[in-house]
């Protein structure tokens, strides 16, 4: 699933091509995503895209009168192409913009969605989200009181959007390894020093992943069709039985909350 680094890569990739440009055509080839693409999406015709933002794992396109919420789901990707492009299987939504460019949403598994809201209309999906992990608001002072009464494994809380947004499975594994914290540790068992270290490592891992264009393991591609290269830097995720880069102990894999979880039992306590 595309997480914060992948969605930020998409945002940065499409922004220079669509901001300040007018929508000159809309084509819904398959409305049956996780939520049906609403007919109101046609109201974008003639609107100028003023800015593109990311909140957690959501993309937001703003015009003077509307905002479009895009979630990439498990396998969604957005490409920016010339308008004489060749259609691919699973190209479900096409936004034609000025300068003979198109924004194409492709989603083989159709777990993503595209919704439209009025300029001042609240977006329910964004209402209970934690602070952005790369913002100053995400710090040890914020996280410590959130965790001190929670007995769930710390990895599970790192993937809970009400505690940390956008980390996801890959980056939760990597952050815990870098912080030296075992993924099964009860959250309320972490001391303030460990929480401060974890916050710092979450930020570092996400920043590194953004620089590398995210992680491509199967479906994800950047808007120009390139893969994300952070997969080459993964320390524990997907590394079962490989030697730990720090102590050479074999990396272990367990299933925690139905998600593959990787760690070094020597380095993470």
CORDA-V266775 format. One record per helix or strand. SS is the DSSP state (helix for helix, strand for strand). FROM is the first residue (numbers start at 0). TO is the last residue. If there is no record, write none. Layout:
ss=[SS;SS]
from=[FROM;FROM]
to=[TO;TO]
This chain:
ss=[helix;strand;helix;strand;strand;strand;strand;strand;strand;strand;strand;helix;helix;strand;helix;helix;strand;helix;helix;strand;strand;helix;strand;strand;strand;strand]
from=[3;21;38;47;50;57;65;75;90;100;112;123;139;152;153;167;185;186;191;214;228;229;242;249;251;258]
to=[17;27;43;47;54;61;70;81;96;106;117;125;146;152;157;178;185;188;210;214;228;232;242;249;255;262]
